[in-house]
Amino acid sequence: MPQDELTFGLWKKGEPNGTVLAPLSRYASRYEKATWEAEISKLPTVIHGPKGTIADRETIIGVVRNGKAQAYPLSKLTIQSPVLLDVVGGEPIMLVLGPDGKSVRVFSRKIDGNTLEF
């Protein structure tokens, strides 16, 4: 830990001098099309949550610590708060939703053996 799941825009804002590899034209046929997300959203999903619990294609943030796992639906993070405190596998963590509403960062709340409280 920490872990980042960032949109390109948020990453570029935080790393203005960062470098991104450019696609090579000779491999263009192997790259996903710009419309891939819209095309995928039309395909049926294999697993469905019980009615009213979670939407098909919901973005899930998964955290695994010390052999234990916890799932956090992105829509729940955007509704309740941009910061969520939890404990996974005995480790206190903090999930932080980025200002774009799509990026999530996960941090340990332990520093030098002490748990940070906010």
C-alpha positions, 0 to 999 in steps of 0.5 A: 500500500498505497494504491492508486486507480487514477484517470489520466487527467488526474494523474497528469495534473499531479505529475505534469512532467510525467512521461507516457509511452506513445502507441506505435502505429505498426501495432495500431490494429492490436490496440483497443478502439476508442469506442471499446467501453461503449461496445463492452457496455452492450454485452451481457454480464455473467454475474448479477447482484441480487436485485437492488444491491449492486448495478451490473458493471459497477466499478468495484475497488478491491482491497486485500490485506493480510489474506482478507479482502473487502470490496467497495462499490465506487458509487457508494464512495461518491455518495457517502464521502470522499474519504472512507476509513475501514480496517481490512485484515487487521490493517486500518486503511483510508480510501480517498475519492479523487476530485474527478469522482472516478479516481481512488487512492488507498492508504494504510493509516498506520505510521510507526505502529500508530493508527491515524484517526481523522 
